[in-house]
Structures are given as structure tokens and as C-alpha cells.
């Protein structure tokens, strides 16, 4: 490792190489009452990369994700998404350019899969019904689900199929940035590996930038270009190779423990 010192705010190294920054956090503080979750947190996510976000229990992985997508308000600092301040007046238009897959899928149980996918299209694009149906069918195929999935309710799907259905909805508006919250949680190893392959193919074929909250070491190895580790209310960012050399107790235990060694062998 060329250096172990952190840059201001927690960035480990600059891997930009001329790439555009599509998500920029500067001096971000998240707080609930007197409990400060993140403070003076800086983070850059570059166009076209898959960024994994990890951290120990209570470090606020999902809190940070929900803050980035506007479900939590920041107390201090600034978040720019696609070059736009997320607190600005164009917030609604901005979030039409992003897709979110929540950990539990968050599909509407009373709607079919196709109707779930159509919800954001109807909200933001207001297209003709027939065209929206065609787009829904296209997204269903894109995530590897059979065509008849569109007519089914979420309760009729397996856990893995629901994951893919919620991903199809996240892709409904052809987002520039895709946020995934624990996308492989609850999947068996084979299903998780297939999902990692799907995530990589979406990045490679669509050019979408992906931020993925995960605790799955296999996914970090298989899919992520860089990893942001939440430590001491900030983030340390680097490639897997850099993280394996980073000197911090939690990082060592996480990446060099039994599960980490098994993931490296895989």
C-alpha cells in the first residue's frame, strides 16, 4: 500500500483517473436527537463504478443510504448527486434519475409486478398505458425474470424473484445511479452469486453507477470496484487490495477473519 494516512474526511486514495464524480458528500452529519451517527463524512463515487458500503452494526450503513436518497435530512454538510445539490428545488427531477432497491423489496403487495414497475413511470414520465406495459415487460426481462412474472403478485414469488422484481422497478426510469440496500441478504450462495453477476452486467451494459450497501464479503470481492468502510463516523475508501492492508482493528477482523479468508479463496 502506498500510504495508510487518511485524507481529510476519510478518503483513502484518489482513484478518479479522469472519471466524473456522480455522488459527492462533503462534511455530512447525520443525527437523531443527541446521537450523532456520521460526522464530517466525505465520499466521492465515480461514474460507472460499483461502490460497496460496509461497516459494523450501528455504524449507519442504511442511515447513510437513506440520507443520500433524501429520506433522512442531513444536519450539516452537503450532498451533490449528478452535480446537483440534493437540497435544491430540482430535487424531484433529480431523484427521477436514480433507482433504489430497498432491503425488503418494498413492493406494493396489492399490485402485480408489472404495476409495481409502472408506479414510478406513471409518477415521473406520464406515458401511455400500453407503452408503460411494454417498458415493464422489458425491465422484467432485463433482470432475468420470466415474462409471466409481470402478472403475479409479490406474494406469489420466491424471495430471489422478489429481489429481482424490486430491482426491475428500480430500473424503471433508466436511472443514472442505482442504490441497492443489502441486495443479496437472504439469498442462498448460488442465488447471491447470480445476483452479483446481474449487478455487474447492469453496470457494464447500461453504464449505471451503483452504490451497494452489503455485509456479503463474496459480493464485495465479486462485484465492487471500491469499498467504503464506515469507521468512527466517517468512511475509509479503497480497493479490496488496499483494504486488505489497511491497519484498523475492525477492518482486519472483517476482511481477514474466517469469512474473509473463505471469500478470498472463492
Wavefront OBJ file of the C-alpha trace (Angstrom):
o trace
v 0.000 0.000 0.000
v 1.430 3.359 -0.999
v 0.225 5.081 2.163
v -2.017 4.432 5.124
v -2.740 8.013 6.153
v -6.300 9.193 5.603
v -7.092 12.253 3.604
v -9.370 14.833 5.196
v -12.856 13.411 5.753
v -11.771 9.798 5.407
v -10.891 9.311 1.717
v -8.081 6.769 1.414
v -6.830 7.274 -2.120
v -7.898 9.170 -5.228
v -8.776 6.618 -7.921
v -10.594 9.094 -10.138
v -8.340 8.777 -13.211
v -10.343 11.449 -15.023
v -13.736 9.973 -14.193
v -16.651 12.199 -13.261
v -17.883 12.280 -9.675
v -21.596 11.461 -9.733
v -22.094 11.448 -5.955
v -20.239 13.809 -3.649
v -20.634 14.063 0.125
v -18.809 16.791 1.994
v -18.824 17.288 5.762
v -22.029 15.307 6.187
v -23.514 14.865 9.639
v -26.484 12.608 10.364
v -28.007 12.749 13.794
v -31.058 11.530 15.696
v -31.590 13.537 18.843
v -28.225 13.657 20.605
v -26.984 10.549 18.810
v -24.553 11.522 16.035
v -24.285 8.693 13.509
v -21.936 10.305 10.966
v -19.878 13.461 11.266
v -17.603 15.315 8.834
v -18.112 12.477 6.367
v -16.704 12.912 2.856
v -17.246 10.484 -0.012
v -16.863 10.506 -3.800
v -18.477 7.918 -6.073
v -17.245 7.923 -9.658
v -19.264 7.440 -12.813
v -19.628 3.819 -13.842
v -18.218 2.205 -10.720
v -19.756 -0.208 -8.240
v -19.142 1.088 -4.728
v -19.682 -1.257 -1.786
v -20.643 0.319 1.535
v -19.874 -1.735 4.631
v -19.495 -1.250 8.361
v -20.137 -2.804 11.718
v -23.504 -2.929 13.443
v -24.651 0.551 14.395
v -22.348 2.410 12.019
v -25.334 3.610 9.997
v -24.971 1.989 6.584
v -28.673 2.142 5.771
v -28.961 5.519 7.504
v -26.353 6.933 5.149
v -28.072 5.422 2.135
v -31.446 6.815 3.184
v -29.829 10.215 3.732
v -28.295 10.209 0.265
v -31.632 9.406 -1.378
v -33.436 12.086 0.633
v -35.373 10.039 3.199
v -33.325 11.494 6.064
v -32.253 15.122 6.376
v -28.591 15.926 6.950
v -27.791 18.147 9.916
v -24.626 19.586 8.398
v -22.696 19.336 5.179
v -23.671 18.944 1.557
v -24.665 16.121 -0.796
v -24.405 16.536 -4.558
v -25.947 13.906 -6.806
v -25.237 14.160 -10.538
v -23.822 17.610 -9.900
v -26.968 18.909 -8.190
v -27.374 19.828 -4.521
v -29.972 17.386 -3.175
v -31.490 20.138 -1.041
v -32.285 22.262 -4.081
v -35.582 22.946 -5.806
v -34.878 20.385 -8.545
v -34.900 17.545 -6.024
v -37.912 15.761 -7.536
v -36.393 15.797 -11.024
v -33.054 14.680 -9.616
v -34.475 11.617 -7.939
v -36.213 10.613 -11.143
v -32.676 9.895 -12.392
v -31.968 7.432 -9.585
v -33.250 3.976 -8.707
v -33.480 2.389 -5.268
v -33.845 -1.226 -4.244
v -34.693 -1.469 -0.552
v -33.602 -4.426 1.538
v -37.086 -5.867 1.901
v -38.029 -5.022 -1.679
v -40.765 -2.581 -0.615
v -43.060 -3.847 -3.368
v -46.736 -2.969 -3.122
v -48.365 -6.247 -2.127
v -51.726 -5.406 -3.719
v -50.200 -4.704 -7.151
v -48.829 -7.057 -9.748
v -45.108 -6.945 -10.517
v -45.805 -5.049 -13.745
v -47.952 -2.495 -11.919
v -45.213 -2.075 -9.291
v -42.751 -1.231 -12.053
v -45.207 1.172 -13.646
v -45.683 3.221 -10.433
v -42.536 5.391 -10.854
v -43.068 5.617 -14.617
v -46.583 6.957 -14.151
v -45.343 9.390 -11.484
v -42.465 10.867 -13.451
v -42.974 10.125 -17.154
v -46.771 10.027 -17.668
v -46.627 7.821 -20.753
v -49.454 5.980 -22.479
v -50.609 2.837 -20.705
v -49.560 0.490 -23.487
v -46.050 1.913 -23.617
v -45.677 1.656 -19.838
v -46.677 -2.023 -20.061
v -44.024 -2.577 -22.708
v -41.386 -0.904 -20.549
v -42.392 -3.040 -17.554
v -42.025 -6.200 -19.646
v -38.606 -5.026 -20.816
v -37.405 -4.419 -17.247
v -38.688 -7.827 -16.149
v -36.617 -9.454 -18.891
v -33.619 -7.266 -18.066
v -33.360 -8.685 -14.530
v -33.725 -12.274 -15.718
v -37.324 -13.000 -14.735
v -39.720 -14.985 -16.961
v -42.327 -12.976 -18.913
v -45.315 -14.183 -16.881
v -43.814 -12.635 -13.722
v -45.476 -9.349 -14.620
v -48.978 -10.656 -13.888
v -48.061 -12.102 -10.492
v -48.325 -10.503 -7.058
v -45.188 -10.278 -4.898
v -46.613 -12.948 -2.562
v -46.539 -15.426 -5.453
v -42.794 -15.033 -5.960
v -39.842 -16.643 -4.240
v -37.506 -14.443 -2.204
v -34.959 -14.312 -5.003
v -37.612 -13.411 -7.565
v -38.910 -10.611 -5.347
v -35.368 -9.236 -5.169
v -35.200 -9.151 -8.944
v -38.700 -7.695 -9.240
v -37.784 -4.834 -6.918
v -34.626 -4.312 -8.956
v -36.747 -4.139 -12.114
v -38.787 -1.367 -10.502
v -35.588 0.458 -9.501
v -34.579 0.360 -13.177
v -37.951 1.596 -14.423
v -36.781 5.108 -15.298
v -33.376 4.128 -16.732
v -31.511 5.661 -13.778
v -28.009 7.102 -13.917
v -27.351 5.960 -10.349
v -28.668 2.825 -8.668
v -28.761 2.337 -4.886
v -29.019 -1.203 -3.504
v -29.603 -1.954 0.182
v -28.403 -5.457 1.129
v -29.436 -6.905 -2.248
v -28.183 -10.444 -1.536
v -29.479 -10.706 2.050
v -31.496 -13.883 2.495
v -30.322 -15.468 -0.753
v -28.564 -18.820 -0.891
v -24.929 -18.757 -2.118
v -25.860 -19.713 -5.679
v -28.620 -17.122 -5.872
v -26.332 -14.475 -4.378
v -23.599 -15.246 -6.920
v -26.090 -14.959 -9.786
v -27.278 -11.650 -8.355
v -23.697 -10.342 -8.221
v -23.320 -11.268 -11.886
v -26.547 -9.429 -12.678
v -25.343 -6.287 -10.901
v -22.081 -6.314 -12.850
v -23.894 -6.864 -16.142
v -26.176 -3.899 -15.460
v -23.168 -1.679 -14.879
v -21.341 -2.984 -17.936
v -24.312 -2.907 -20.331
v -26.211 0.151 -19.094
v -23.355 2.270 -17.760
v -25.212 2.817 -14.494
v -23.280 3.780 -11.360
v -24.101 1.529 -8.397
v -23.842 2.105 -4.654
v -24.436 -1.128 -2.776
v -24.857 -1.484 0.980
v -23.853 -5.026 1.854
v -22.335 -7.234 4.523
v -21.681 -10.018 2.000
v -17.923 -10.427 1.550
v -18.453 -12.550 -1.550
v -20.319 -9.648 -3.168
v -17.536 -7.235 -2.269
v -14.973 -9.460 -3.951
v -17.127 -10.370 -6.942
v -18.837 -7.112 -7.838
v -17.319 -4.000 -6.235
v -14.636 -1.780 -7.720
v -14.065 0.065 -4.442
v -15.252 -0.264 -0.875
v -16.284 2.453 1.573
v -15.930 1.284 5.174
v -17.772 3.219 7.876
v -15.359 3.793 10.762
v -15.540 6.331 13.583
v -18.463 8.207 11.985
v -16.597 8.665 8.679
v -15.606 6.445 5.754
v -12.344 4.921 4.633
v -12.371 4.205 0.898
v -10.168 1.948 -1.195
v -9.933 -1.087 -3.405
v -10.140 -4.563 -1.940
v -6.337 -4.867 -2.127
v -5.951 -1.656 -0.153
v -8.498 -2.705 2.438
v -6.663 -5.966 3.000
v -3.618 -3.920 4.011
v -5.400 -1.209 5.983
v -4.439 -1.163 9.654
v -7.594 -0.861 11.742
v -8.955 -3.474 14.213
v -12.439 -3.754 12.661
v -11.086 -3.794 9.115
v -8.588 -6.533 9.994
v -11.226 -8.641 11.718
v -13.755 -8.191 8.926
v -11.517 -8.796 5.919
v -9.089 -11.261 7.485
v -11.488 -13.283 9.650
v -12.779 -16.753 8.730
v -15.450 -15.435 6.342
v -12.987 -13.065 4.722
v -10.475 -15.857 4.160
v -13.214 -18.065 2.697
v -14.323 -15.270 0.339
v -10.740 -14.777 -0.868
v -10.432 -18.487 -1.622
v -13.647 -18.332 -3.635
l 1 2 3 4 5 6 7 8 9 10 11 12 13 14 15 16 17 18 19 20 21 22 23 24 25 26 27 28 29 30 31 32 33 34 35 36 37 38 39 40 41 42 43 44 45 46 47 48 49 50 51 52 53 54 55 56 57 58 59 60 61 62 63 64 65 66 67 68 69 70 71 72 73 74 75 76 77 78 79 80 81 82 83 84 85 86 87 88 89 90 91 92 93 94 95 96 97 98 99 100 101 102 103 104 105 106 107 108 109 110 111 112 113 114 115 116 117 118 119 120 121 122 123 124 125 126 127 128 129 130 131 132 133 134 135 136 137 138 139 140 141 142 143 144 145 146 147 148 149 150 151 152 153 154 155 156 157 158 159 160 161 162 163 164 165 166 167 168 169 170 171 172 173 174 175 176 177 178 179 180 181 182 183 184 185 186 187 188 189 190 191 192 193 194 195 196 197 198 199 200 201 202 203 204 205 206 207 208 209 210 211 212 213 214 215 216 217 218 219 220 221 222 223 224 225 226 227 228 229 230 231 232 233 234 235 236 237 238 239 240 241 242 243 244 245 246 247 248 249 250 251 252 253 254 255 256 257 258 259 260 261 262 263 264 265 266
